[in-house]
Amino acid sequence: MFLLWVAFVVPFFWPLAAAVSITVSDAQTSMGNVGTSAIDHNNLTFWHSQYKPTTIPLPHTATLDLESVTSVRGGFTYLPRQDSASGKPVLNGNIGQYVIETSIDSTTWIFATNGTYKDDQTLKTSTFPSTLARYVRITALTEAGNRGPWTSAAEFGIQVLYNSSTPTKPPLGKWGSIIQLPLVAAGAFLVPTSGNVITFSRSGTKDGNVGTGNPYTSTYNFATGNVTLRNVMETKHDMFCPGQSRDFNGRTFLSGGDDASRVSIYEPDTDSWVVAPQMNLLRGYQASTTISDGRTFIIGGSWLNNPADRGGKNAEIFDETTNTWTLLPGCPVAPMLTNDNAGIYRADNHGWIFAWSNSSIFQAGPSAAMNWYSALGSGSVTPAGTRASSDSMCGVAVLYDAAAGKIFTAGGAPSYENAPATNSAHLITITSPSTPPTVATLPSMTYARSFANGVVLPDGKIFIIGGQPYPVTFTDTNAVMQPELWDTVSNTFTVLPAHKIPRCYHSTALLLLDGTVFTAGGGLCGNCATNHLNAEIYSPGYLFNADGTAATRPVITYLSSSMVGVGGTLNIVTDSPVVKFSLIRYGSATHTVDTDQRRLAFDSAAGTVNTITVPGDPGVALPGYWMLFAINGNGVPSVAKTVKITVGGGY
């Protein structure tokens, strides 16, 4: 048997069990000081009792739910809030006199202990006789410094006893050390085959106003962890705030932005940047995606300094075979505009567009209105109904099950900034082009967020990170520090351990080859405090056993080919039995949008020798580079093999 703390308050503890849930008597929710902040493994957040618009007086209670009857070992910890002002600790709400009780059913309560905590920021521990309980309740009777009728807490913890036969919930994952970067990563993409991450800022590594035509990139080496800086002078293109997507050969296509007519292409085979023909229209913050016939479709983009250049950003398309841009007059931007408080400057930004069958494009948001676009001929548009009652600018949209046409959307706000974000989530299911999709309202996220990022994991779950409940560019005010995980099977959200650095405006997130998530950036505003020249890597819970040790991963020992056409098959051998496979397209993310990531699920595997068949529609299995994961019966994924899907099949 071993002792286990189910809510942790100091960095050297590692959460071997899922976090408990919590119910509080009241909270100052408008400031983000909610009850869950007291069990989020983050010492910098805290619960605070309500003090406005009206003050709720003492006593205040917090009830921790262990989710099953457990042997409580008689240890309760309390960490007061850890913030400071003018160099002095803030002690408001420190608990003074208290009572701790336990219960099996939350109806009958048994006294455990009482006492008075010292008025400082140190960790407090209260002991009492061991007992069986599911619920532990602390009642704050006084404020330690008599400053007012308040209560606050950074973290609560309970010591429990488990033995090896005690069932535990799956681990919630773990954050690695902070990785220092030489720039603010406002955009990022993976390099095919190596899995390295290239991030970019603008003309300057952290300053948004240093001129154009002299951008910087940074490369995180996936194999070694080394980071290098590069000054991309050859393109004379400030790639900040571009449209971004990947073509069939894994080249990353960056269009517009600060240099609003220029287009640059990253060539992974030669690690070089080349200049592409300029667009017909000036654009910044436009949406870009490679479509099923290999062309690049772009729409929107009125983020431009000169008001005379804004508006009318109808679609155009780039054909690599002719090296030309062509306007698509039949694909107007007007149907997808949001009702932004900043007008057209923001109303056509960051479209949620997904390549689909027969040169079609489904626009899922961020406007409440959805549309089908077609790039055939001079283009066309067909209304596709509404996703929600309001716009969701800077929310997330992820095509997590491409074969089934399933798109997850969450968060965002009615306007780009200075408007409350939503925690609502939806499931859109698309079928044939121009056919109205079905839309289902999902349970809401725990946190409202805008400026977040969404990443699909090998098992199909969606990882949502960062953002603000009230988005304001270049700020970290009330930054949401806890990611959430949407489970596609149980249709539930799980709050995950907090990251260390706020990830708001100008942050990015990408899935890596080993099934971890790389997240970086935020800021890009000169010497402001919200510049985050760093990255963090999250290891999801599926990489750990219930006791917190590393899970044994299956290994793909044989792959019949690293290249397969749409409709083709892959023969795969693993070193241990697996139950499913997934293919996830290499991602590229900027400003909450990643039009490249999509997932194909293969859920009928068994044993160590398997064959999978890639869908025959290039609008579903969009050609390009994909990560192939094998997943065992415990949900543990392999390190991915890179597979290039080609047009093939006569398309």
C-alpha angles and dihedrals in degrees: 000000000000140000119251132188109215095194116038129206108176128058098242093063115089118208105240093174134042117277115263121243122245139209120197131193092235140339142195092246095167089068095043093252094135128159095255088064087075093062102032098103088241117117092194095065124066145184115240128185117243116281102160147087079004129003116240107212130227141309101071125180138204120192119197116205116206088190093231137038106277139175102260107204096210099259124123123175129199124190113191119220112292103206127114140202126207089355094304127108117256108229101173110139097016108159115248116172114019145170124211121202136175133212141179096206105020088244105077112048126198122203112245107170145318138202146127125282122219115252101247140087098264124119112268125208126196121190131201137160116294115262143164112260144144097196130047118188129193119195117199108212099176141013108248096230098035089239095137145312094294139122129197138171135182094195141357122198139187128201112223136174123236130175126202092267095053109109112235132193117251116276117264096223137253139259121227128217121295113270114215115226127191092229145027105270102224090159136021143180138177122248111232117252096000096058091217117154120232114197127185139193120178138264091331131025098250109358121091096199109052102107133270140275099047109085130173131218132189127206123211108201107224094203100045105020091233119145126211133185125223132188107213100206098151098078099044085214123134097211095192113132096006137153107260135195142135128245130220091275096052095257114147113231116206117184134184124330119131089356090047102192100039127099127199130188126203111217108207095191092062100022088235140130121229134188118245127196115284121257122253092239132043109248142178127173091012125154119249133185139163109238133212095272093053098256123124117242120202131183137169126010114152094151091121132136096229111068089209089065095055127099134029094068095159120171128286130178136215121217113200092197093061095025091227141125119227127191116233105211091181091063105069120181094219097089092059100046119125125220093247122177088230094055125222091344087077104014097087098040130124101359118201098231128167127191112233142168125325098009092306128142125205115211108204099174163233082205115070086239118081126204143186115225125192123203094197115119111336091341136252140213131216123190112242102191128253130307097199142347094265141029121269107204113184093013124131131260124184130182094213100165107031098176089056093041093237119161123184118207129182144163129357129129138254089253135027091254142350093045131097116265123228131232093206122126134195140192116218120192117197128191126165121007114272091016112122111250126229117248125201125188111232128204110281125259116254091243131042108230142175125179088037127137129226126209128184114223127213092261091053097253117134121235113205118191138180133348138123132265088225108028119219118165118246093014136103096201110153090349112190104242099182122076121215131217122214113208110212092203103045092031091225137127121230122198111229134204115290124258119228102235126055112248109199133125111013095016126134140197133193138175114245129213093259093056095257124122124241115207127178148151138039128166119028094182108127114257095350120137092241095067107117111191093180147076138218131204122216120206108205122228092256088074092064139066119232090265092055098255120129114277120235108254126213114242126218101226098174134026118180092219140352088220129057134168124232106278091023130123135239124205112212133188123192132190092237136020118289132188104202147008133211135196117207121186116236108265137228119188138187132153094002093305127113110166091171103061115090132145134225115200125210105184104168103075124130137177124356103301117064143157125210128191120216114224112263097227114090088204088065102032091038106202117249136077120332137181115236115209127186114207126200130212092273091057093252114145127214123236102274128255116216116243126184113213111206132196095255120135093081095289 
